[in-house]
Amino acid sequence: MRAWVLLLVLWVPLSAGADDFKPSYLQLTQTEPDRYDVLWKVPALDERTVLKLQPVFPEGTRELVPRRSAFAAGATAVRWTAEVKGGLEGKPITFEGLEVTRADILVRLARLDGSEQLERLNPGRPVFTAVPSPGPMEVVVSYTVLGIEHILLGVDHLLFVAALMMLVLGLRQLLLTITAFTIAHSVTLALATLGLIRVPGPPVEAVIALSIVFVAVEILRRDKGRPSLASERPWLVAFSFGLLHGLGFAGALAEVGLPEASIPLALVFFNVGVEIGQLIFIGVLLVGTAFLRRLAGPIAPRWSTLVPAYAIGGLASFWLIERVLAFGNG
């Protein structure tokens, strides 16, 4: 476990930029049979340095109002209104620059009837084509995949889970801890997504980093023979901080939105996707740990605990400072 966690920590700084470099996002909101409000969000370093990627609408599309552009939080958002004679159904939208940038693009189409179409595009799947209103199964698949992708690309959430697994002793306690984390973040994900609670995103992200620092400190305390409530009842820590991680998941889901006609279904299966991704990650860590233990023997050197714990705590401390300093820039 410890060796795999160390590898994860070493990999995170290389991938953390990619985690912040969110997929481009195209939102199409149908306001009339042949009119759409368009929102195009693309990663940017500043107002002038923007990812060279643009949606290309079907031939004959007219822009009815001038484009309005604004830069904030590492992305440029461009809004306009487009008219597509006969509507978008069956007509492709391509993306100029996709082959060069190798970026991912999230496309969401909200129709007049309240149904929605959600797809993730990449160079291997470069074209979005509007189809008739999707049935429940398409909503299930789209939001399950979205949940899996979100957790597997959310390195801070994965690092928290990995730290919890280092803190836990025994399979029974591990199952109890992961279950507590799951219940907690499922509750706040639902409450926040449905608008029953509202918490600003930047403080939530900062406290998520703080939760990782806290667990790293508890690992070191236990290693020095000073067990605490956290090491003896890790499920309590998992539940408490899981409430905050659920707010983080809700923030990501809010950026995409939920189909008005299938909000409960989409919410449930986004959460199912998060759990599937989490179980995949836990399974990989457990299998990898068993393999490494078989190679190295049952007795691990003391540094195999200290190095991952300090690495986790150090990286999370950096995230905490970075996110607190960013409060005034959001």
Secondary structure, DSSP 8 states (H G I E B T S, - for coil): -HHHHHHHHHHHHHHHHHHHS--EEEEEEEEETTEEEEEEEEEBSSSS-B-S-EEE--TT-EE-S--EEEEETTEEEEEEEEE-TT-SBT-EEEEETHHHH---EEEEEE-TTS-EEEEEEBTTB--EEB-S---HHHHHHHHHHHHHHHHHH-HHHHHHHHHHHHH--SHHHHHHHHHHHHHHHHHHHHHHHTTS----HHHHHHHHHHHHHHHHHHHHHHHTT---HHHH-HHHHHHHHHHHHHHHHHHHHHHH---GGGHHHHHHHHHHHHHHHHHHHHHHHHHHHHHHHHHH-S---THHHHHHHHHHHHHHHHHHHHHHHGGGG-
